[in-house]
Amino acid sequence: MVTIIQQRNKCIGCNYCVELAPERWRMSKKDGKSVLLGAVDKKGFWNVKVNEDELEANKRAAEACPVNIIQVREH
């Protein structure tokens, strides 16, 4: 199991996460920030548990994020 965490309020809308892991990320038309699909907001940290098959793409997204607001944790 893998947990992806996003500190969404610090997102600058660069779109890298969407390009690298499109099955899990979208850009919001409302505020121009990325949306972590399926995530639940826990005090500003958006969390979602996903399967191992999404690990590599989301690790690349986390590494590419210029403001370092994406964490990918393996369980």
C-alpha positions in Angstrom: 0.0 0.0 0.0 1.1 3.5 -0.8 0.0 6.8 0.7 0.2 10.1 -1.3 0.0 13.3 0.7 -0.3 16.8 -0.8 -0.1 20.1 1.0 -2.5 21.7 -1.5 -2.6 25.3 -0.3 1.1 25.7 -1.2 0.6 24.4 -4.8 1.7 26.8 -7.5 -0.1 25.1 -10.4 3.0 24.1 -12.4 1.2 20.9 -13.8 4.2 18.6 -13.4 2.2 16.1 -11.2 -0.6 15.9 -13.8 1.9 15.3 -16.6 3.8 12.6 -14.7 0.9 10.8 -13.0 -2.3 11.7 -14.9 -4.3 8.9 -13.4 -4.1 10.5 -10.0 -3.8 14.2 -10.6 -5.9 16.9 -12.3 -5.7 20.7 -12.5 -8.6 22.6 -10.9 -10.4 25.1 -13.2 -11.5 27.0 -10.1 -8.2 27.9 -8.5 -5.5 26.6 -10.9 -4.0 24.2 -8.3 -3.6 20.5 -8.7 -6.2 18.1 -7.3 -5.1 14.8 -5.8 -7.9 12.5 -7.0 -9.7 10.5 -4.3 -8.0 12.3 -1.5 -9.4 13.4 1.8 -8.5 16.8 3.4 -6.9 16.4 6.9 -6.1 19.9 8.1 -4.7 21.1 4.8 -2.9 17.8 4.0 -4.8 15.8 1.3 -4.3 12.1 1.7 -5.1 9.1 -0.5 -4.1 5.4 -0.2 -3.3 3.7 -3.6 -1.9 0.5 -4.9 1.8 -0.2 -5.6 1.2 0.1 -9.3 0.9 3.9 -8.8 4.1 4.2 -6.8 6.6 5.0 -9.5 4.6 7.7 -11.4 3.7 9.5 -8.1 7.3 9.3 -6.9 8.4 11.0 -10.1 5.6 13.6 -9.6 6.8 14.3 -6.0 10.4 14.7 -7.2 9.4 17.0 -10.0 7.3 19.3 -7.7 9.2 22.6 -7.5 7.6 23.5 -4.1 8.0 20.0 -2.6 4.4 19.6 -1.4 3.9 16.0 -2.5 5.0 13.1 -0.3 4.8 9.4 -1.3 5.0 6.8 1.5 5.2 3.1 1.2 3.7 0.9 3.9 
